[in-house]
Amino acid sequence: MVGKLAVVAAGMFAFGYALIPLYQAICEATGINILALSERQVPGAAGTAPANTQVDTSRTITVEFDANARGPWSFHPAQRSLQVHPGELATVMYEFQNVQDRRMAAQAIPSYAPRQAAAHFNKIECFCFNQYTLEPGEKKQWPVVFVIDPKLSKDVTTITLSYTFFEIGGRTPPAPETSAALAAQGSGT
């Protein structure tokens, strides 16, 4: 009985081991898994990556990066500006450091100038999508991966992406009062 079970176990192992090359051969023959093949293996590939036809190389847009921190911490972009073509994938890194002596949770809110650029500035990956908790003194770098839609008006040549980083559920300083509000309080109205 033990011998029969050992043969069955060995047969199962051999079958499972043989499935990998068998699966690869079937996929290559039928073209089912063509996305997993490298470009040199794809039938009819020229050996170079096809050009992205959605990139408008006739225009260049300057994207300026700005960072504002609502609280005592260090927050800034790794570079102040970047030249991109509409439709081109671009990445910029933002650096953040919790300089406080306590743990904190924070999140960033983006804004755009000019306002019409917001609908055409497509972020694929952004630290602004999530909240983060950082320990005292902890330093992080986060990417912003974006594409500017080629449908953006041709008169827009510069876009400013600004982030305001603020603490969540913590000791956030109150917003400064405007001079009009102070004048109204002083006059008793």
C-alpha positions as a Markdown table, in Angstrom:
| # | Residue | x | y | z |
|---|---|---|---|---|
| 1 | Met | 0.0 | 0.0 | 0.0 |
| 2 | Val | 2.8 | 2.4 | 0.9 |
| 3 | Gly | 4.5 | 1.6 | -2.4 |
| 4 | Lys | 1.4 | 2.4 | -4.4 |
| 5 | Leu | 1.0 | 5.8 | -2.5 |
| 6 | Ala | 4.6 | 6.6 | -3.2 |
| 7 | Val | 4.1 | 6.0 | -6.9 |
| 8 | Val | 0.9 | 8.1 | -6.9 |
| 9 | Ala | 2.8 | 11.0 | -5.1 |
| 10 | Ala | 5.7 | 10.8 | -7.5 |
| 11 | Gly | 3.4 | 10.8 | -10.5 |
| 12 | Met | 1.6 | 13.9 | -9.2 |
| 13 | Phe | 4.9 | 15.7 | -8.6 |
| 14 | Ala | 6.1 | 14.8 | -12.2 |
| 15 | Phe | 2.8 | 15.9 | -13.7 |
| 16 | Gly | 2.9 | 19.2 | -11.8 |
| 17 | Tyr | 6.5 | 19.7 | -12.8 |
| 18 | Ala | 5.8 | 19.0 | -16.5 |
| 19 | Leu | 2.9 | 21.4 | -16.6 |
| 20 | Ile | 5.1 | 24.5 | -16.8 |
| 21 | Pro | 6.9 | 23.7 | -20.1 |
| 22 | Leu | 3.7 | 22.2 | -21.4 |
| 23 | Tyr | 1.8 | 25.4 | -20.6 |
| 24 | Gln | 4.5 | 27.6 | -22.2 |
| 25 | Ala | 4.6 | 25.5 | -25.4 |
| 26 | Ile | 0.8 | 25.6 | -25.7 |
| 27 | Cys | 0.7 | 29.4 | -25.1 |
| 28 | Glu | 3.5 | 30.1 | -27.6 |
| 29 | Ala | 1.8 | 27.9 | -30.2 |
| 30 | Thr | -1.6 | 29.5 | -29.8 |
| 31 | Gly | -0.5 | 33.0 | -29.0 |
| 32 | Ile | -2.6 | 33.1 | -25.9 |
| 33 | Asn | 0.1 | 34.6 | -23.6 |
| 34 | Ile | 1.7 | 37.0 | -26.1 |
| 35 | Leu | 1.9 | 39.8 | -23.5 |
| 36 | Ala | 4.2 | 37.8 | -21.3 |
| 37 | Leu | 6.7 | 37.3 | -24.2 |
| 38 | Ser | 9.6 | 39.7 | -24.6 |
| 39 | Glu | 9.6 | 41.9 | -27.7 |
| 40 | Arg | 12.2 | 39.8 | -29.4 |
| 41 | Gln | 10.0 | 36.7 | -29.2 |
| 42 | Val | 6.9 | 38.3 | -30.5 |
| 43 | Pro | 6.3 | 37.3 | -34.2 |
| 44 | Gly | 6.6 | 40.3 | -36.5 |
| 45 | Ala | 8.3 | 42.6 | -33.9 |
| 46 | Ala | 10.8 | 45.0 | -35.4 |
| 47 | Gly | 13.1 | 44.7 | -32.3 |
| 48 | Thr | 12.3 | 48.2 | -31.1 |
| 49 | Ala | 9.4 | 49.5 | -29.1 |
| 50 | Pro | 6.7 | 51.1 | -31.1 |
| 51 | Ala | 6.5 | 54.9 | -30.8 |
| 52 | Asn | 3.7 | 56.3 | -28.6 |
| 53 | Thr | 1.6 | 58.0 | -31.2 |
| 54 | Gln | -0.4 | 59.9 | -28.5 |
| 55 | Val | 2.6 | 62.1 | -27.5 |
| 56 | Asp | 2.4 | 65.5 | -29.1 |
| 57 | Thr | 6.1 | 66.3 | -29.8 |
| 58 | Ser | 5.2 | 69.5 | -31.5 |
| 59 | Arg | 4.5 | 71.1 | -28.1 |
| 60 | Thr | 6.4 | 71.4 | -24.8 |
| 61 | Ile | 4.7 | 72.3 | -21.5 |
| 62 | Thr | 6.6 | 73.4 | -18.5 |
| 63 | Val | 5.2 | 71.8 | -15.3 |
| 64 | Glu | 6.2 | 73.7 | -12.1 |
| 65 | Phe | 6.1 | 71.9 | -8.8 |
| 66 | Asp | 5.2 | 73.7 | -5.5 |
| 67 | Ala | 4.9 | 72.3 | -2.0 |
| 68 | Asn | 3.2 | 73.9 | 1.0 |
| 69 | Ala | 3.2 | 72.4 | 4.5 |
| 70 | Arg | 0.5 | 73.2 | 7.0 |
| 71 | Gly | 2.5 | 72.3 | 10.1 |
| 72 | Pro | 6.1 | 72.0 | 11.2 |
| 73 | Trp | 7.6 | 69.5 | 8.8 |
| 74 | Ser | 9.8 | 69.5 | 5.7 |
| 75 | Phe | 8.0 | 69.0 | 2.4 |
| 76 | His | 9.4 | 69.8 | -1.1 |
| 77 | Pro | 9.7 | 68.5 | -4.7 |
| 78 | Ala | 13.0 | 67.0 | -5.7 |
| 79 | Gln | 12.9 | 69.3 | -8.7 |
| 80 | Arg | 11.2 | 72.6 | -9.3 |
| 81 | Ser | 10.1 | 72.2 | -12.9 |
| 82 | Leu | 10.0 | 69.7 | -15.7 |
| 83 | Gln | 9.6 | 70.0 | -19.5 |
| 84 | Val | 7.1 | 67.5 | -20.9 |
| 85 | His | 5.2 | 66.8 | -24.1 |
| 86 | Pro | 1.4 | 66.3 | -23.9 |
| 87 | Gly | 0.7 | 62.6 | -23.8 |
| 88 | Glu | 4.2 | 61.8 | -22.4 |
| 89 | Leu | 4.5 | 59.8 | -19.1 |
| 90 | Ala | 6.5 | 61.8 | -16.6 |
| 91 | Thr | 7.6 | 61.3 | -12.9 |
| 92 | Val | 8.6 | 63.7 | -10.2 |
| 93 | Met | 9.6 | 62.8 | -6.6 |
| 94 | Tyr | 8.4 | 64.7 | -3.5 |
| 95 | Glu | 10.4 | 64.5 | -0.3 |
| 96 | Phe | 8.8 | 64.6 | 3.1 |
| 97 | Gln | 10.3 | 64.5 | 6.6 |
| 98 | Asn | 8.5 | 64.5 | 9.9 |
| 99 | Val | 10.7 | 66.9 | 11.9 |
| 100 | Gln | 8.4 | 66.7 | 15.0 |
| 101 | Asp | 9.1 | 64.6 | 18.1 |
| 102 | Arg | 5.9 | 62.7 | 17.7 |
| 103 | Arg | 4.2 | 60.3 | 15.3 |
| 104 | Met | 1.9 | 62.0 | 12.8 |
| 105 | Ala | -0.6 | 61.1 | 10.1 |
| 106 | Ala | -0.8 | 63.4 | 7.1 |
| 107 | Gln | -2.2 | 63.8 | 3.6 |
| 108 | Ala | -1.6 | 66.1 | 0.6 |
| 109 | Ile | -4.3 | 67.9 | -1.4 |
| 110 | Pro | -3.3 | 69.0 | -5.0 |
| 111 | Ser | -4.3 | 72.2 | -6.8 |
| 112 | Tyr | -3.5 | 73.4 | -10.4 |
| 113 | Ala | -2.9 | 76.6 | -12.1 |
| 114 | Pro | -4.3 | 77.6 | -14.6 |
| 115 | Arg | -7.6 | 76.1 | -13.4 |
| 116 | Gln | -8.4 | 74.7 | -16.9 |
| 117 | Ala | -5.3 | 72.4 | -16.6 |
| 118 | Ala | -6.9 | 70.4 | -13.8 |
| 119 | Ala | -9.1 | 68.4 | -16.2 |
| 120 | His | -6.2 | 67.6 | -18.4 |
| 121 | Phe | -3.6 | 66.7 | -15.7 |
| 122 | Asn | -4.0 | 62.9 | -15.2 |
| 123 | Lys | -2.1 | 61.5 | -12.2 |
| 124 | Ile | -1.5 | 57.7 | -12.6 |
| 125 | Glu | 0.3 | 57.4 | -9.2 |
| 126 | Cys | 0.3 | 60.0 | -6.5 |
| 127 | Phe | 1.0 | 60.1 | -2.8 |
| 128 | Cys | -2.1 | 62.4 | -2.5 |
| 129 | Phe | -4.3 | 59.3 | -3.0 |
| 130 | Asn | -3.5 | 58.0 | 0.5 |
| 131 | Gln | -2.9 | 59.1 | 4.1 |
| 132 | Tyr | 0.6 | 58.4 | 5.6 |
| 133 | Thr | 1.8 | 57.9 | 9.1 |
| 134 | Leu | 5.4 | 58.9 | 9.8 |
| 135 | Glu | 7.5 | 58.3 | 12.9 |
| 136 | Pro | 9.5 | 61.2 | 14.5 |
| 137 | Gly | 12.4 | 62.1 | 12.2 |
| 138 | Glu | 11.2 | 59.7 | 9.5 |
| 139 | Lys | 12.0 | 60.7 | 5.9 |
| 140 | Lys | 10.1 | 59.5 | 2.8 |
| 141 | Gln | 10.2 | 60.1 | -1.0 |
| 142 | Trp | 7.0 | 59.7 | -3.0 |
| 143 | Pro | 6.5 | 59.7 | -6.7 |
| 144 | Val | 3.9 | 61.6 | -8.8 |
| 145 | Val | 3.5 | 59.9 | -12.2 |
| 146 | Phe | 1.4 | 61.9 | -14.6 |
| 147 | Val | 0.4 | 62.5 | -18.2 |
| 148 | Ile | -0.9 | 65.7 | -19.6 |
| 149 | Asp | -3.8 | 65.2 | -22.0 |
| 150 | Pro | -2.9 | 66.3 | -25.6 |
| 151 | Lys | -6.4 | 67.9 | -25.7 |
| 152 | Leu | -5.2 | 70.7 | -23.4 |
| 153 | Ser | -5.6 | 74.1 | -25.0 |
| 154 | Lys | -2.6 | 75.1 | -27.0 |
| 155 | Asp | -2.3 | 78.4 | -25.3 |
| 156 | Val | -1.4 | 76.7 | -22.0 |
| 157 | Thr | 2.4 | 76.5 | -21.9 |
| 158 | Thr | 3.0 | 76.3 | -18.1 |
| 159 | Ile | 1.1 | 74.4 | -15.5 |
| 160 | Thr | 1.8 | 74.7 | -11.7 |
| 161 | Leu | 1.0 | 71.6 | -9.6 |
| 162 | Ser | 0.9 | 72.6 | -6.0 |
| 163 | Tyr | 0.4 | 70.4 | -3.0 |
| 164 | Thr | -0.6 | 71.4 | 0.5 |
| 165 | Phe | 0.4 | 68.8 | 3.1 |
| 166 | Phe | -1.5 | 68.8 | 6.3 |
| 167 | Glu | -1.8 | 66.7 | 9.4 |
| 168 | Ile | -4.9 | 64.5 | 9.9 |
| 169 | Gly | -6.4 | 64.3 | 13.4 |
| 170 | Gly | -3.6 | 66.2 | 15.0 |
| 171 | Arg | -2.7 | 69.6 | 16.2 |
| 172 | Thr | -3.2 | 71.7 | 13.1 |
| 173 | Pro | -2.7 | 75.4 | 13.6 |
| 174 | Pro | -5.9 | 77.5 | 13.0 |
| 175 | Ala | -6.2 | 79.3 | 9.6 |
| 176 | Pro | -5.0 | 82.9 | 9.7 |
| 177 | Glu | -7.8 | 85.4 | 10.0 |
| 178 | Thr | -8.3 | 87.8 | 7.2 |
| 179 | Ser | -8.0 | 91.6 | 7.7 |
| 180 | Ala | -11.7 | 92.0 | 6.8 |
| 181 | Ala | -12.7 | 89.6 | 9.6 |
| 182 | Leu | -10.5 | 91.4 | 12.1 |
| 183 | Ala | -12.0 | 94.7 | 11.1 |
| 184 | Ala | -15.5 | 93.4 | 11.5 |
| 185 | Gln | -14.7 | 92.1 | 15.0 |
| 186 | Gly | -13.1 | 95.4 | 15.9 |
| 187 | Ser | -16.1 | 97.4 | 14.8 |
| 188 | Gly | -18.6 | 95.2 | 16.7 |
| 189 | Thr | -20.5 | 94.0 | 13.6 |
